[in-house]
């Protein structure tokens, strides 16, 4: 086994660097917000479409 690879693995394994964990948390939070926005826009879109159809049929 190459000593550089072993050294890199040991540093990564036993260091207290949590930058990757923070990145994962931000990605999960962003994904949750995106899903929430998609659900809200879909539901509002259906309601608005129904209102416009109703108004259009009453006008013409």
PyMOL Python script that loads the backbone (N, CA, C, O; Angstrom):
from pymol import cmd

cmd.read_pdbstr("""\
ATOM      1  N   UNK A   1       0.844  -1.169   0.000  1.00  0.00           N
ATOM      2  CA  UNK A   1       0.000   0.000   0.000  1.00  0.00           C
ATOM      3  C   UNK A   1       0.893   1.238   0.000  1.00  0.00           C
ATOM      4  O   UNK A   1       1.901   1.295   0.705  1.00  0.00           O
ATOM      5  N   UNK A   2       0.517   2.192  -0.777  1.00  0.00           N
ATOM      6  CA  UNK A   2       1.274   3.430  -0.861  1.00  0.00           C
ATOM      7  C   UNK A   2       1.142   4.210   0.446  1.00  0.00           C
ATOM      8  O   UNK A   2       0.038   4.349   0.973  1.00  0.00           O
ATOM      9  N   UNK A   3       2.240   4.711   0.966  1.00  0.00           N
ATOM     10  CA  UNK A   3       2.225   5.418   2.238  1.00  0.00           C
ATOM     11  C   UNK A   3       1.461   6.737   2.156  1.00  0.00           C
ATOM     12  O   UNK A   3       0.854   7.161   3.139  1.00  0.00           O
ATOM     13  N   UNK A   4       1.484   7.381   1.006  1.00  0.00           N
ATOM     14  CA  UNK A   4       0.731   8.628   0.843  1.00  0.00           C
ATOM     15  C   UNK A   4      -0.762   8.383   0.985  1.00  0.00           C
ATOM     16  O   UNK A   4      -1.467   9.163   1.626  1.00  0.00           O
ATOM     17  N   UNK A   5      -1.238   7.308   0.390  1.00  0.00           N
ATOM     18  CA  UNK A   5      -2.656   6.965   0.484  1.00  0.00           C
ATOM     19  C   UNK A   5      -3.015   6.650   1.933  1.00  0.00           C
ATOM     20  O   UNK A   5      -4.058   7.087   2.421  1.00  0.00           O
ATOM     21  N   UNK A   6      -2.174   5.908   2.615  1.00  0.00           N
ATOM     22  CA  UNK A   6      -2.414   5.580   4.017  1.00  0.00           C
ATOM     23  C   UNK A   6      -2.430   6.838   4.872  1.00  0.00           C
ATOM     24  O   UNK A   6      -3.299   6.998   5.729  1.00  0.00           O
ATOM     25  N   UNK A   7      -1.469   7.732   4.642  1.00  0.00           N
ATOM     26  CA  UNK A   7      -1.412   8.977   5.391  1.00  0.00           C
ATOM     27  C   UNK A   7      -2.662   9.818   5.141  1.00  0.00           C
ATOM     28  O   UNK A   7      -3.239  10.360   6.084  1.00  0.00           O
ATOM     29  N   UNK A   8      -3.084   9.933   3.892  1.00  0.00           N
ATOM     30  CA  UNK A   8      -4.281  10.704   3.556  1.00  0.00           C
ATOM     31  C   UNK A   8      -5.521  10.110   4.205  1.00  0.00           C
ATOM     32  O   UNK A   8      -6.371  10.846   4.707  1.00  0.00           O
ATOM     33  N   UNK A   9      -5.632   8.798   4.198  1.00  0.00           N
ATOM     34  CA  UNK A   9      -6.782   8.139   4.809  1.00  0.00           C
ATOM     35  C   UNK A   9      -6.806   8.370   6.320  1.00  0.00           C
ATOM     36  O   UNK A   9      -7.863   8.639   6.892  1.00  0.00           O
ATOM     37  N   UNK A  10      -5.652   8.266   6.959  1.00  0.00           N
ATOM     38  CA  UNK A  10      -5.589   8.478   8.405  1.00  0.00           C
ATOM     39  C   UNK A  10      -5.949   9.915   8.776  1.00  0.00           C
ATOM     40  O   UNK A  10      -6.665  10.143   9.752  1.00  0.00           O
ATOM     41  N   UNK A  11      -5.464  10.873   8.012  1.00  0.00           N
ATOM     42  CA  UNK A  11      -5.796  12.270   8.281  1.00  0.00           C
ATOM     43  C   UNK A  11      -7.294  12.508   8.103  1.00  0.00           C
ATOM     44  O   UNK A  11      -7.926  13.170   8.927  1.00  0.00           O
ATOM     45  N   UNK A  12      -7.846  11.978   7.045  1.00  0.00           N
ATOM     46  CA  UNK A  12      -9.277  12.162   6.793  1.00  0.00           C
ATOM     47  C   UNK A  12     -10.127  11.455   7.853  1.00  0.00           C
ATOM     48  O   UNK A  12     -11.182  11.951   8.247  1.00  0.00           O
ATOM     49  N   UNK A  13      -9.661  10.315   8.298  1.00  0.00           N
ATOM     50  CA  UNK A  13     -10.431   9.522   9.255  1.00  0.00           C
ATOM     51  C   UNK A  13     -10.430  10.131  10.648  1.00  0.00           C
ATOM     52  O   UNK A  13     -11.458  10.104  11.325  1.00  0.00           O
ATOM     53  N   UNK A  14      -9.326  10.671  11.088  1.00  0.00           N
ATOM     54  CA  UNK A  14      -9.204  11.110  12.466  1.00  0.00           C
ATOM     55  C   UNK A  14      -9.156  12.626  12.640  1.00  0.00           C
ATOM     56  O   UNK A  14      -8.921  13.099  13.752  1.00  0.00           O
ATOM     57  N   UNK A  15      -9.368  13.386  11.596  1.00  0.00           N
ATOM     58  CA  UNK A  15      -9.379  14.839  11.754  1.00  0.00           C
ATOM     59  C   UNK A  15     -10.766  15.291  12.206  1.00  0.00           C
ATOM     60  O   UNK A  15     -11.749  14.564  12.062  1.00  0.00           O
ATOM     61  N   UNK A  16     -10.825  16.482  12.746  1.00  0.00           N
ATOM     62  CA  UNK A  16     -12.093  17.023  13.238  1.00  0.00           C
ATOM     63  C   UNK A  16     -12.715  17.990  12.246  1.00  0.00           C
ATOM     64  O   UNK A  16     -13.462  18.885  12.640  1.00  0.00           O
ATOM     65  N   UNK A  17     -12.425  17.826  10.999  1.00  0.00           N
ATOM     66  CA  UNK A  17     -12.972  18.689   9.967  1.00  0.00           C
ATOM     67  C   UNK A  17     -14.382  18.225   9.625  1.00  0.00           C
ATOM     68  O   UNK A  17     -14.578  17.084   9.208  1.00  0.00           O
ATOM     69  N   UNK A  18     -15.369  19.109   9.799  1.00  0.00           N
ATOM     70  CA  UNK A  18     -16.757  18.743   9.540  1.00  0.00           C
ATOM     71  C   UNK A  18     -17.356  19.561   8.403  1.00  0.00           C
ATOM     72  O   UNK A  18     -18.572  19.738   8.342  1.00  0.00           O
ATOM     73  N   UNK A  19     -16.518  20.059   7.506  1.00  0.00           N
ATOM     74  CA  UNK A  19     -17.033  20.852   6.398  1.00  0.00           C
ATOM     75  C   UNK A  19     -17.954  20.036   5.505  1.00  0.00           C
ATOM     76  O   UNK A  19     -18.959  20.554   5.018  1.00  0.00           O
ATOM     77  N   UNK A  20     -17.633  18.790   5.286  1.00  0.00           N
ATOM     78  CA  UNK A  20     -18.477  17.939   4.453  1.00  0.00           C
ATOM     79  C   UNK A  20     -19.829  17.695   5.076  1.00  0.00           C
ATOM     80  O   UNK A  20     -20.835  17.639   4.370  1.00  0.00           O
ATOM     81  N   UNK A  21     -19.870  17.548   6.399  1.00  0.00           N
ATOM     82  CA  UNK A  21     -21.138  17.337   7.101  1.00  0.00           C
ATOM     83  C   UNK A  21     -22.024  18.567   6.963  1.00  0.00           C
ATOM     84  O   UNK A  21     -23.234  18.439   6.772  1.00  0.00           O
ATOM     85  N   UNK A  22     -21.438  19.753   7.057  1.00  0.00           N
ATOM     86  CA  UNK A  22     -22.222  20.969   6.890  1.00  0.00           C
ATOM     87  C   UNK A  22     -22.781  21.065   5.484  1.00  0.00           C
ATOM     88  O   UNK A  22     -23.920  21.490   5.294  1.00  0.00           O
ATOM     89  N   UNK A  23     -21.998  20.679   4.510  1.00  0.00           N
ATOM     90  CA  UNK A  23     -22.455  20.720   3.128  1.00  0.00           C
ATOM     91  C   UNK A  23     -23.638  19.773   2.927  1.00  0.00           C
ATOM     92  O   UNK A  23     -24.606  20.125   2.254  1.00  0.00           O
ATOM     93  N   UNK A  24     -23.563  18.595   3.499  1.00  0.00           N
ATOM     94  CA  UNK A  24     -24.655  17.629   3.383  1.00  0.00           C
ATOM     95  C   UNK A  24     -25.918  18.186   4.032  1.00  0.00           C
ATOM     96  O   UNK A  24     -27.012  18.035   3.488  1.00  0.00           O
ATOM     97  N   UNK A  25     -25.777  18.826   5.184  1.00  0.00           N
ATOM     98  CA  UNK A  25     -26.943  19.406   5.855  1.00  0.00           C
ATOM     99  C   UNK A  25     -27.571  20.507   5.001  1.00  0.00           C
ATOM    100  O   UNK A  25     -28.796  20.590   4.906  1.00  0.00           O
ATOM    101  N   UNK A  26     -26.751  21.347   4.382  1.00  0.00           N
ATOM    102  CA  UNK A  26     -27.287  22.404   3.533  1.00  0.00           C
ATOM    103  C   UNK A  26     -27.987  21.831   2.308  1.00  0.00           C
ATOM    104  O   UNK A  26     -29.027  22.342   1.896  1.00  0.00           O
ATOM    105  N   UNK A  27     -27.434  20.784   1.727  1.00  0.00           N
ATOM    106  CA  UNK A  27     -28.060  20.163   0.557  1.00  0.00           C
ATOM    107  C   UNK A  27     -29.397  19.538   0.938  1.00  0.00           C
ATOM    108  O   UNK A  27     -30.370  19.660   0.194  1.00  0.00           O
ATOM    109  N   UNK A  28     -29.455  18.872   2.085  1.00  0.00           N
ATOM    110  CA  UNK A  28     -30.725  18.288   2.532  1.00  0.00           C
ATOM    111  C   UNK A  28     -31.764  19.368   2.812  1.00  0.00           C
ATOM    112  O   UNK A  28     -32.936  19.204   2.474  1.00  0.00           O
ATOM    113  N   UNK A  29     -31.346  20.463   3.423  1.00  0.00           N
ATOM    114  CA  UNK A  29     -32.266  21.561   3.700  1.00  0.00           C
ATOM    115  C   UNK A  29     -32.761  22.190   2.403  1.00  0.00           C
ATOM    116  O   UNK A  29     -33.948  22.490   2.271  1.00  0.00           O
ATOM    117  N   UNK A  30     -31.876  22.388   1.463  1.00  0.00           N
ATOM    118  CA  UNK A  30     -32.261  22.949   0.169  1.00  0.00           C
ATOM    119  C   UNK A  30     -33.219  22.023  -0.576  1.00  0.00           C
ATOM    120  O   UNK A  30     -34.165  22.491  -1.210  1.00  0.00           O
ATOM    121  N   UNK A  31     -32.983  20.726  -0.505  1.00  0.00           N
ATOM    122  CA  UNK A  31     -33.869  19.757  -1.145  1.00  0.00           C
ATOM    123  C   UNK A  31     -35.260  19.795  -0.516  1.00  0.00           C
ATOM    124  O   UNK A  31     -36.267  19.754  -1.222  1.00  0.00           O
ATOM    125  N   UNK A  32     -35.309  19.872   0.814  1.00  0.00           N
ATOM    126  CA  UNK A  32     -36.597  19.944   1.508  1.00  0.00           C
ATOM    127  C   UNK A  32     -37.355  21.201   1.113  1.00  0.00           C
ATOM    128  O   UNK A  32     -38.558  21.142   0.860  1.00  0.00           O
ATOM    129  N   UNK A  33     -36.670  22.337   1.055  1.00  0.00           N
ATOM    130  CA  UNK A  33     -37.321  23.591   0.679  1.00  0.00           C
ATOM    131  C   UNK A  33     -37.818  23.524  -0.765  1.00  0.00           C
ATOM    132  O   UNK A  33     -38.915  23.996  -1.064  1.00  0.00           O
ATOM    133  N   UNK A  34     -37.025  22.947  -1.654  1.00  0.00           N
ATOM    134  CA  UNK A  34     -37.430  22.828  -3.066  1.00  0.00           C
ATOM    135  C   UNK A  34     -38.670  21.955  -3.198  1.00  0.00           C
ATOM    136  O   UNK A  34     -39.582  22.292  -3.953  1.00  0.00           O
ATOM    137  N   UNK A  35     -38.718  20.843  -2.481  1.00  0.00           N
ATOM    138  CA  UNK A  35     -39.896  19.973  -2.525  1.00  0.00           C
ATOM    139  C   UNK A  35     -41.122  20.684  -1.973  1.00  0.00           C
ATOM    140  O   UNK A  35     -42.216  20.547  -2.522  1.00  0.00           O
ATOM    141  N   UNK A  36     -40.957  21.436  -0.903  1.00  0.00           N
ATOM    142  CA  UNK A  36     -42.055  22.183  -0.318  1.00  0.00           C
ATOM    143  C   UNK A  36     -42.582  23.226  -1.297  1.00  0.00           C
ATOM    144  O   UNK A  36     -43.794  23.392  -1.433  1.00  0.00           O
ATOM    145  N   UNK A  37     -41.686  23.924  -1.974  1.00  0.00           N
ATOM    146  CA  UNK A  37     -42.097  24.931  -2.958  1.00  0.00           C
ATOM    147  C   UNK A  37     -42.837  24.271  -4.122  1.00  0.00           C
ATOM    148  O   UNK A  37     -43.837  24.809  -4.598  1.00  0.00           O
ATOM    149  N   UNK A  38     -42.370  23.136  -4.578  1.00  0.00           N
ATOM    150  CA  UNK A  38     -43.027  22.433  -5.687  1.00  0.00           C
ATOM    151  C   UNK A  38     -44.447  22.026  -5.302  1.00  0.00           C
ATOM    152  O   UNK A  38     -45.377  22.183  -6.093  1.00  0.00           O
ATOM    153  N   UNK A  39     -44.614  21.505  -4.094  1.00  0.00           N
ATOM    154  CA  UNK A  39     -45.949  21.082  -3.642  1.00  0.00           C
ATOM    155  C   UNK A  39     -46.881  22.294  -3.529  1.00  0.00           C
ATOM    156  O   UNK A  39     -48.030  22.236  -3.964  1.00  0.00           O
ATOM    157  N   UNK A  40     -46.394  23.373  -2.954  1.00  0.00           N
ATOM    158  CA  UNK A  40     -47.234  24.568  -2.782  1.00  0.00           C
ATOM    159  C   UNK A  40     -47.605  25.165  -4.133  1.00  0.00           C
ATOM    160  O   UNK A  40     -48.762  25.525  -4.347  1.00  0.00           O
ATOM    161  N   UNK A  41     -46.656  25.277  -5.038  1.00  0.00           N
ATOM    162  CA  UNK A  41     -46.944  25.853  -6.354  1.00  0.00           C
ATOM    163  C   UNK A  41     -47.914  24.973  -7.132  1.00  0.00           C
ATOM    164  O   UNK A  41     -48.791  25.487  -7.826  1.00  0.00           O
ATOM    165  N   UNK A  42     -47.770  23.677  -7.027  1.00  0.00           N
ATOM    166  CA  UNK A  42     -48.691  22.768  -7.719  1.00  0.00           C
ATOM    167  C   UNK A  42     -50.115  22.927  -7.198  1.00  0.00           C
ATOM    168  O   UNK A  42     -51.067  23.011  -7.975  1.00  0.00           O
ATOM    169  N   UNK A  43     -50.249  22.965  -5.873  1.00  0.00           N
ATOM    170  CA  UNK A  43     -51.587  23.120  -5.297  1.00  0.00           C
ATOM    171  C   UNK A  43     -52.190  24.479  -5.618  1.00  0.00           C
ATOM    172  O   UNK A  43     -53.366  24.562  -5.971  1.00  0.00           O
ATOM    173  N   UNK A  44     -51.412  25.536  -5.503  1.00  0.00           N
ATOM    174  CA  UNK A  44     -51.922  26.865  -5.838  1.00  0.00           C
ATOM    175  C   UNK A  44     -52.216  26.980  -7.319  1.00  0.00           C
ATOM    176  O   UNK A  44     -53.175  27.646  -7.710  1.00  0.00           O
ATOM    177  N   UNK A  45     -51.413  26.349  -8.142  1.00  0.00           N
ATOM    178  CA  UNK A  45     -51.642  26.392  -9.585  1.00  0.00           C
ATOM    179  C   UNK A  45     -52.966  25.769  -9.960  1.00  0.00           C
ATOM    180  O   UNK A  45     -53.683  26.292 -10.814  1.00  0.00           O
ATOM    181  N   UNK A  46     -53.298  24.660  -9.334  1.00  0.00           N
ATOM    182  CA  UNK A  46     -54.584  24.013  -9.612  1.00  0.00           C
ATOM    183  C   UNK A  46     -55.741  24.889  -9.167  1.00  0.00           C
ATOM    184  O   UNK A  46     -56.737  24.995  -9.883  1.00  0.00           O
ATOM    185  N   UNK A  47     -55.637  25.514  -8.013  1.00  0.00           N
ATOM    186  CA  UNK A  47     -56.714  26.375  -7.514  1.00  0.00           C
ATOM    187  C   UNK A  47     -56.878  27.616  -8.387  1.00  0.00           C
ATOM    188  O   UNK A  47     -58.001  28.024  -8.682  1.00  0.00           O
ATOM    189  N   UNK A  48     -55.769  28.216  -8.798  1.00  0.00           N
ATOM    190  CA  UNK A  48     -55.834  29.405  -9.642  1.00  0.00           C
ATOM    191  C   UNK A  48     -56.404  29.039 -11.007  1.00  0.00           C
ATOM    192  O   UNK A  48     -57.193  29.796 -11.572  1.00  0.00           O
ATOM    193  N   UNK A  49     -56.017  27.902 -11.531  1.00  0.00           N
ATOM    194  CA  UNK A  49     -56.548  27.460 -12.820  1.00  0.00           C
ATOM    195  C   UNK A  49     -58.062  27.267 -12.747  1.00  0.00           C
ATOM    196  O   UNK A  49     -58.780  27.621 -13.682  1.00  0.00           O
ATOM    197  N   UNK A  50     -58.536  26.716 -11.658  1.00  0.00           N
ATOM    198  CA  UNK A  50     -59.984  26.524 -11.475  1.00  0.00           C
ATOM    199  C   UNK A  50     -60.691  27.871 -11.407  1.00  0.00           C
ATOM    200  O   UNK A  50     -61.754  28.043 -12.005  1.00  0.00           O
ATOM    201  N   UNK A  51     -60.120  28.818 -10.695  1.00  0.00           N
ATOM    202  CA  UNK A  51     -60.730  30.156 -10.578  1.00  0.00           C
ATOM    203  C   UNK A  51     -60.782  30.845 -11.947  1.00  0.00           C
ATOM    204  O   UNK A  51     -61.802  31.442 -12.293  1.00  0.00           O
ATOM    205  N   UNK A  52     -59.706  30.771 -12.724  1.00  0.00           N
ATOM    206  CA  UNK A  52     -59.697  31.393 -14.041  1.00  0.00           C
ATOM    207  C   UNK A  52     -60.696  30.719 -14.976  1.00  0.00           C
ATOM    208  O   UNK A  52     -61.349  31.394 -15.772  1.00  0.00           O
ATOM    209  N   UNK A  53     -60.819  29.414 -14.890  1.00  0.00           N
ATOM    210  CA  UNK A  53     -61.799  28.707 -15.730  1.00  0.00           C
ATOM    211  C   UNK A  53     -63.208  29.117 -15.358  1.00  0.00           C
ATOM    212  O   UNK A  53     -64.051  29.313 -16.233  1.00  0.00           O
ATOM    213  N   UNK A  54     -63.467  29.249 -14.085  1.00  0.00           N
ATOM    214  CA  UNK A  54     -64.791  29.674 -13.618  1.00  0.00           C
ATOM    215  C   UNK A  54     -65.094  31.096 -14.083  1.00  0.00           C
ATOM    216  O   UNK A  54     -66.194  31.365 -14.565  1.00  0.00           O
ATOM    217  N   UNK A  55     -64.147  31.994 -13.944  1.00  0.00           N
ATOM    218  CA  UNK A  55     -64.347  33.372 -14.366  1.00  0.00           C
ATOM    219  C   UNK A  55     -64.529  33.463 -15.880  1.00  0.00           C
ATOM    220  O   UNK A  55     -65.347  34.245 -16.364  1.00  0.00           O
ATOM    221  N   UNK A  56     -63.777  32.674 -16.615  1.00  0.00           N
ATOM    222  CA  UNK A  56     -63.878  32.682 -18.072  1.00  0.00           C
ATOM    223  C   UNK A  56     -65.234  32.176 -18.538  1.00  0.00           C
ATOM    224  O   UNK A  56     -65.810  32.728 -19.475  1.00  0.00           O
ATOM    225  N   UNK A  57     -65.746  31.142 -17.903  1.00  0.00           N
ATOM    226  CA  UNK A  57     -67.054  30.615 -18.311  1.00  0.00           C
ATOM    227  C   UNK A  57     -68.169  31.585 -17.954  1.00  0.00           C
ATOM    228  O   UNK A  57     -69.176  31.637 -18.660  1.00  0.00           O
ATOM    229  N   UNK A  58     -68.024  32.348 -16.887  1.00  0.00           N
ATOM    230  CA  UNK A  58     -69.043  33.323 -16.521  1.00  0.00           C
ATOM    231  C   UNK A  58     -69.031  34.544 -17.461  1.00  0.00           C
ATOM    232  O   UNK A  58     -70.071  35.157 -17.702  1.00  0.00           O
ATOM    233  N   UNK A  59     -67.838  34.887 -17.989  1.00  0.00           N
ATOM    234  CA  UNK A  59     -67.748  36.025 -18.887  1.00  0.00           C
ATOM    235  C   UNK A  59     -68.237  35.689 -20.296  1.00  0.00           C
ATOM    236  O   UNK A  59     -68.850  36.528 -20.956  1.00  0.00           O
ATOM    237  N   UNK A  60     -67.983  34.522 -20.738  1.00  0.00           N
ATOM    238  CA  UNK A  60     -68.289  34.236 -22.134  1.00  0.00           C
ATOM    239  C   UNK A  60     -69.197  33.102 -22.261  1.00  0.00           C
ATOM    240  O   UNK A  60     -69.560  32.723 -23.374  1.00  0.00           O
TER     241      UNK A  60
END
""", "prot")
cmd.dss("prot")
cmd.show_as("cartoon", "prot")
cmd.util.cbc("prot")
cmd.orient("prot")
